[in-house]
Amino acid sequence: MYKSYSMELAGRTLRVDVGRVAAQANGAALMHYGDTTVLSTATASDKPREGIDFFPLSVEYEEKMYAVGKIPGGFNKREGKASENAILTSRVIDRPMRPLFPKDYRNDVTLNNLVLSVDPDCAPELTAMLGAAIATTISDIPFDGPISTTQVGLVDGEFVFNPSAAQKAVSDLQLTVASTREKVIMIEAGANEVPEDKMIEAIFAAHEVNQKVIAFIDTIVAECGKPKHSYTSCAVPEELFEAMKKVVTPEEMEVAVFTDEKQKREENIRQIRDKLTEAFAENEEWLAVLDEAVYQYQKKTVRKMILKDHKRPDGRAINQIRPLAAEVDLIPRVHGSAMFTRGQTQICNICTLAPLSEAQKLDGLDVEETTKRYMHHYNFPSYSVGETKPSRGPGRREIGHGALAERALVPVLPSEEEFPYAIRTVSETFESNGSTSQASVCASSMSLMAAGVPIKSAVAGISAGLVTGETDDDYIVLTDIQGLEDFFGDMDFKVAGTHKGITAIQMDIKIHGLTRPIIEEAIARTKEARTYILDEVMAKAIPEPRMTVSEYAPKIIQINIDPQKIGDVVGQRGKTINAIIEQTGVKIDITDDGAVSICGTDKEEMAKAMDMIRIITTDFEAGQVFTGKVISIKEFGAFLEFAPGKEGMVHISKISKERVDKVEDVLSLGDVVKVVCLGKDKMGRISFSMKDIEQ
């Protein structure tokens, strides 16, 4: 039976249709927010997937170009692989949902979000986040919901909830917060150096809005919610744990994991696994889940060490950062390079500068933003963790990490007017053991400065972890988590920023949410660590941006011309501009408002191209002096070219103060001479004189 529910959310109507479409899915919600329409569905398999030790959740956010009245580009005229925005949106939906499914659930679950129409003032991403939560909560799939998500902007110092496109364009904050009834379960933010206290205020303002939406979802669940289905538990048998402790004591496991060297720890665990495999060789049922059991044994050991004994696996204090190192210019001939090392995490970042015409073109549902001038790409090869695996291109994790570092650095970049370059930074992971995304932020910041990009201030990033006990006030926040603490802990709270404030946040958790004291302590701890990294490590490697770009980087000069003259510079079918490019070897970009960028490596050729453009766009007036090339000789004079498509004539009587019988006696084709403009002759042609040039 079709039912419709609605509420007012941030000044617009949110409507949910249940039972109208997709009736065969476990749960479906047709979402309307303003004129934005998204179909969110949740489906689950009947049985668990065999042979896996993880929850197989798949989240899809499908962008269809018809949603914004476009036909896809290319030959196929069909949507291809997911855009970067679609991948990032899928990740944001996944992160708050995943912790609320049962830990021992192994049935395949797919959350699909199909964008049908887009209202620029009502974000389809937010609509999909709400839709995924509603579809799953009303379904029969085991899920400890509901949850709600709210976006927050900061315009003129005031918070704006679920901001419109116009408000986003001037906002100093792009914050997304997901909540359960009691706690915050996901945070994602990009910010223009927003102070920590303002960020915390924004997070919990969003949390309050989320409670109103959760109350609305409760009314839907009360009428349309299905009973949750039973499932086959894949939990490790408790008797196996008891048997394992007799073969490998808790003290032995503690010794095995208590080392700061990842390879040594992995070898210790391998030996323990071999010992247990031999001990349980006769029990096939236990052997089938032994890997998961060893993982859980490690997890319990590490969590107990940290929470009860305040001991970290590598022996550090709770707020201690691993050894740090930073250097620049390690790669020759590139435009900028830097390497940042934190313990066994090492990132090398390379910066490349190019003309603005090489900015990335975006083809998605965002009708406001069509190009991206700054691109940050992140790579994670298998050798960085000592594994062997073929490279298949960036996955969702790599795209997510690159986008997070990019978001952290955008607020400090110079404007296009200040620095007319497209900028690409690439983070190569040389070694990984915890928070490579935040090491990427540090390396990228230094790489940009080394390349001569005049960023407003350096940016550093760090990650905080968490281990919780049985109660909300029984917890420990860890500074600079390594891989083991991330795997076995409850939180990965990444914060990047400057001395002035936060530029990016991404929070991943594995529990049912965080209290305000935990969030406040995590943000305070990351600020303390970030300040230390900026002052004691990065500033010593490179204290400020270089004054000039690398000798290997393209140079760019800019001039402004009358927009009415753009056609003169381009010429018929591009003939004029192509001639300038061919003669000087430069690259030329012209915007609709008449801003001309000339890019090249030879300053003399760049200056020549600029002179040509100035001549083409200048109306010749008497008294102006030019240099031209003889391109044609007639009985009555010579024609000179001053720039591609710009010509004038010197009459034979104006060639020399002496009598000239034949033009060829003084001038030859290809001669370059200086002339003064006399104005227009009787036929309307520009007339020049050589003899009236002052010597």
Secondary structure, DSSP 8 states (H G I E B T S, - for coil): --EEEEEEETTEEEEEEESSS-TTSSEEEEEEETTEEEEEEEEEEEEE-TT-SS--EEEEEEE-GGGGT----TTT-S--S--HHHHHHHHHHHHHHGGGS-TT--EEEEEEEEEEE-BTTB-HHHHHHHHHHHHHHHSSS------EEEEEEEETTEEEES--HHHHHH-SEEEEEEE-SSSEEEEEEEEEEE-HHHHHHHHHHHHHHHHHHHHHHHHHHHHH-------------HHHHHHHHHHS-HHHHHHHH--S-HHHHHHHHHHHHHHHHHHTTT-HHHHHTHHHHHHHHHHHHHHHHHHHH---TT---TT----EEEEE--SSSSSEEEEEEETTEEEEEEEEEEEGGGSEE--SS-SS--EESEEEEEE--GGGGT---------HHHHHHHHHHHHHHGGGS--TTTS-EEEEEEEEEEE-SS-HHHHHHHHHHHHHHHTT---SS--EEEEEEEEE-SSTT-EEEEES--HHHHHHSSEEEEEEE-SS-EEEEEEEESSS-B-HHHHHHHHHHHHHHHHHHIIIIIHHH-SS--SS--TTS-EEEEEE--GGGHHHHH-GGGHHHHHHHHHH--EEEE-TTSEEEEEES-HHHHHHHHHHHHHHTS---TT-EEEEEEEEEETTEEEEEEETTEEEEEEGGGS-SS--S-GGGT--TT-EEEEEEEEE-TTS-EEEESTTS--
